[in-house]
Amino acid sequence: MFGFLRRWRTLAMVAIFAAVAAAIPMLSSHDHAAIAATSARTNRAAFHDAMRRLWEDHIVWTRMFIVSAVADLPDLSQATDRLLANQDGIGSAIAPFYGEAAGEQLTGLLRDHILGAAALLAAAKSGDEAAVEAASTAWYANGDDIAAFLNAANPRAWPLDEMRAMMRGHLDLTLQEAVARLEGRYADDVAAYDRIHDQILHMADMLSDGIIAQLPSSFAP
């Protein structure tokens, strides 16, 4: 599994960490539009669509990051900035319902999700399989932390086992996408992204439906 990762060039890894470390969180106009749809008494359909948009942006800009990093493209820094800004957008989208602190906590967990992926790649580049295993364990543990956060916010709509399975499925598919891209298996890469897209829409709907069911008075008919 890890042989392909050792082919990462030093320049690519330096670029990844420089981009992640230097990224300045800035919400795009699309994120602002999505967050605006979560204001008080928003229309349920608008909220549903806004949640989908945020999570579709999550997988789109994760993919852009993977493509740029693998090919050492000059837009890596911009792709990283946009990906990190999306985590702010998702956190801000839940703040009207669960509070600013909860929004910031989710943003932090999602940023750790991205930084954890970079740490896994760095460990693999070093050729230290023990470090690879540790980084992989930490990445999946972060996924479990995100699941636990969601469950605590809305235990009836978001059972812990379902949230864990959902997050682990997302990580598994993202890893498949990255591996296929790195190994030049482009048909498999595209197929993995299609599966990610299907899964993330299900995830977004689970989140929006859960919030609407838990807090119906926050939404217009």
C-alpha positions as CSV (number, residue, x, y, z in Angstrom):
1,M,0.0,0.0,0.0
2,F,2.8,2.4,0.9
3,G,5.2,1.8,-2.0
4,F,3.5,4.3,-4.3
5,L,3.8,7.0,-1.6
6,R,7.6,6.8,-1.5
7,R,7.7,8.2,-5.0
8,W,6.7,11.6,-3.8
9,R,9.4,14.1,-4.7
10,T,10.9,16.3,-2.0
11,L,9.7,19.4,-3.8
12,A,6.1,18.2,-3.7
13,M,6.2,17.6,0.0
14,V,7.8,20.9,0.8
15,A,5.1,22.6,-1.3
16,I,2.3,20.8,0.5
17,F,3.5,21.8,4.0
18,A,4.4,25.3,3.0
19,A,0.9,25.7,1.5
20,V,-0.9,24.3,4.5
21,A,1.2,26.3,7.0
22,A,0.8,29.5,5.1
23,A,-2.8,29.3,4.2
24,I,-4.9,32.2,5.4
25,P,-8.5,31.3,6.0
26,M,-10.7,33.4,3.7
27,L,-14.3,32.5,2.9
28,S,-15.1,32.6,-0.8
29,S,-18.3,34.2,-2.1
30,H,-19.7,30.8,-2.6
31,D,-19.2,29.9,1.1
32,H,-20.7,33.2,2.2
33,A,-23.8,32.4,0.1
34,A,-24.1,29.0,1.6
35,I,-23.7,30.3,5.1
36,A,-26.3,33.0,4.5
37,A,-28.8,30.3,3.7
38,T,-28.5,29.0,7.3
39,S,-29.8,32.3,8.8
40,A,-32.8,32.3,11.1
41,R,-36.0,31.0,9.6
42,T,-34.3,29.9,6.4
43,N,-36.3,27.9,3.9
44,R,-35.7,24.2,4.4
45,A,-35.0,23.5,0.8
46,A,-32.4,26.3,0.7
47,F,-30.7,25.0,3.8
48,H,-30.6,21.5,2.3
49,D,-29.1,22.8,-0.9
50,A,-26.5,25.0,1.0
51,M,-25.3,22.0,3.0
52,R,-24.9,20.0,-0.2
53,R,-22.9,22.9,-1.7
54,L,-20.5,23.1,1.2
55,W,-19.8,19.4,1.2
56,E,-19.5,19.2,-2.5
57,D,-16.9,22.0,-2.3
58,H,-15.1,19.9,0.3
59,I,-14.6,17.0,-2.0
60,V,-13.9,19.1,-5.1
61,W,-11.2,21.1,-3.4
62,T,-9.7,18.0,-1.8
63,R,-9.5,16.6,-5.3
64,M,-7.9,19.7,-6.6
65,F,-5.4,19.6,-3.8
66,I,-4.5,15.9,-4.6
67,V,-4.2,16.6,-8.3
68,S,-2.0,19.7,-7.8
69,A,0.2,18.0,-5.2
70,V,0.8,14.9,-7.2
71,A,1.7,16.9,-10.4
72,D,3.6,19.7,-8.6
73,L,1.3,22.2,-10.2
74,P,1.9,25.9,-9.4
75,D,-1.7,26.4,-8.1
76,L,-1.1,24.2,-5.0
77,S,-1.1,27.1,-2.6
78,Q,-4.3,28.5,-4.0
79,A,-6.0,25.1,-3.9
80,T,-4.9,24.6,-0.3
81,D,-6.2,28.1,0.7
82,R,-9.6,27.3,-0.8
83,L,-9.8,23.8,0.8
84,L,-9.0,25.2,4.2
85,A,-11.5,28.0,3.8
86,N,-14.2,25.4,3.1
87,Q,-13.6,24.0,6.6
88,D,-14.4,27.5,8.0
89,G,-17.5,27.5,5.9
90,I,-18.8,24.2,7.2
91,G,-18.1,25.3,10.8
92,S,-19.9,28.6,10.3
93,A,-22.9,26.8,8.8
94,I,-23.7,25.0,12.0
95,A,-23.0,28.0,14.3
96,P,-26.5,29.5,14.0
97,F,-27.9,26.2,15.4
98,Y,-25.3,25.0,17.9
99,G,-23.4,28.2,18.7
100,E,-20.1,29.9,17.7
101,A,-18.0,27.6,19.9
102,A,-19.4,24.5,18.3
103,G,-18.8,26.0,14.9
104,E,-15.2,26.7,15.8
105,Q,-14.8,23.2,17.2
106,L,-16.0,21.6,14.0
107,T,-13.8,23.8,11.9
108,G,-10.8,22.8,14.0
109,L,-11.6,19.1,13.7
110,L,-11.9,19.4,9.9
111,R,-8.7,21.3,9.6
112,D,-7.0,18.5,11.6
113,H,-8.5,16.1,9.1
114,I,-6.6,17.9,6.3
115,L,-3.4,18.3,8.2
116,G,-3.6,14.7,9.2
117,A,-3.6,13.6,5.6
118,A,-0.5,15.7,4.9
119,A,1.2,14.1,8.0
120,L,0.4,10.6,6.6
121,L,2.0,11.5,3.3
122,A,5.1,12.9,5.0
123,A,5.5,9.7,7.1
124,A,5.2,7.6,4.0
125,K,7.7,9.7,2.1
126,S,10.2,9.1,4.9
127,G,9.9,5.3,4.4
128,D,9.2,4.7,8.1
129,E,6.3,2.3,8.1
130,A,5.8,2.6,11.9
131,A,5.3,6.4,11.4
132,V,3.0,5.7,8.5
133,E,0.9,3.4,10.8
134,A,0.9,6.0,13.5
135,A,-0.2,8.8,11.1
136,S,-2.9,6.6,9.6
137,T,-4.2,5.7,13.1
138,A,-4.3,9.4,14.0
139,W,-6.1,10.3,10.8
140,Y,-8.9,7.8,11.4
141,A,-9.0,8.8,15.1
142,N,-9.8,12.3,13.9
143,G,-12.6,10.9,11.8
144,D,-14.0,9.3,14.9
145,D,-13.7,12.6,16.8
146,I,-15.7,14.3,14.1
147,A,-18.3,11.5,14.4
148,A,-18.4,11.9,18.2
149,F,-18.9,15.7,17.9
150,L,-21.8,15.3,15.6
151,N,-23.4,12.6,17.8
152,A,-23.1,14.8,20.8
153,A,-24.8,17.7,19.0
154,N,-27.7,15.6,17.8
155,P,-27.7,12.1,19.2
156,R,-31.2,11.2,18.0
157,A,-30.6,12.0,14.3
158,W,-26.9,11.2,14.3
159,P,-26.2,7.9,16.1
160,L,-22.6,7.4,17.0
161,D,-22.1,4.1,15.1
162,E,-23.7,5.6,11.9
163,M,-21.5,8.7,12.2
164,R,-18.4,6.7,12.6
165,A,-19.2,4.5,9.6
166,M,-20.0,7.5,7.5
167,M,-16.7,9.3,8.4
168,R,-14.6,6.1,7.9
169,G,-16.3,5.5,4.6
170,H,-15.3,9.1,3.5
171,L,-11.7,8.5,4.6
172,D,-11.5,5.1,2.9
173,L,-12.8,6.5,-0.4
174,T,-10.5,9.6,-0.2
175,L,-7.5,7.3,0.3
176,Q,-8.6,5.2,-2.7
177,E,-8.8,8.4,-4.8
178,A,-5.3,9.6,-3.8
179,V,-3.7,6.2,-4.2
180,A,-5.2,5.8,-7.7
181,R,-4.0,9.2,-8.7
182,L,-0.5,8.7,-7.4
183,E,-0.2,5.3,-9.2
184,G,-1.5,6.8,-12.5
185,R,-4.6,4.6,-12.5
186,Y,-6.8,7.4,-13.8
187,A,-9.9,5.4,-14.5
188,D,-9.8,4.1,-10.9
189,D,-9.2,7.7,-9.8
190,V,-12.3,8.9,-11.6
191,A,-14.4,6.0,-10.3
192,A,-13.3,6.7,-6.7
193,Y,-14.3,10.3,-7.0
194,D,-17.7,9.3,-8.3
195,R,-18.2,7.1,-5.2
196,I,-17.0,10.0,-3.0
197,H,-19.5,12.3,-4.6
198,D,-22.4,9.9,-4.0
199,Q,-21.3,9.4,-0.4
200,I,-20.9,13.0,0.4
201,L,-24.3,13.9,-0.9
202,H,-25.8,11.3,1.4
203,M,-23.7,12.7,4.3
204,A,-24.8,16.3,3.6
205,D,-28.5,15.2,3.5
206,M,-28.1,13.3,6.8
207,L,-26.7,16.5,8.4
208,S,-29.3,18.9,7.0
209,D,-32.2,16.5,7.7
210,G,-31.0,16.0,11.2
211,I,-30.7,19.7,12.0
212,I,-34.2,20.4,10.5
213,A,-35.7,17.5,12.6
214,Q,-34.0,18.6,15.8
215,L,-34.8,22.4,15.4
216,P,-37.9,22.7,13.2
217,S,-38.8,26.1,14.6
218,S,-35.6,27.5,13.0
219,F,-36.9,26.9,9.5
220,A,-39.7,28.4,7.4
221,P,-42.0,25.9,5.8
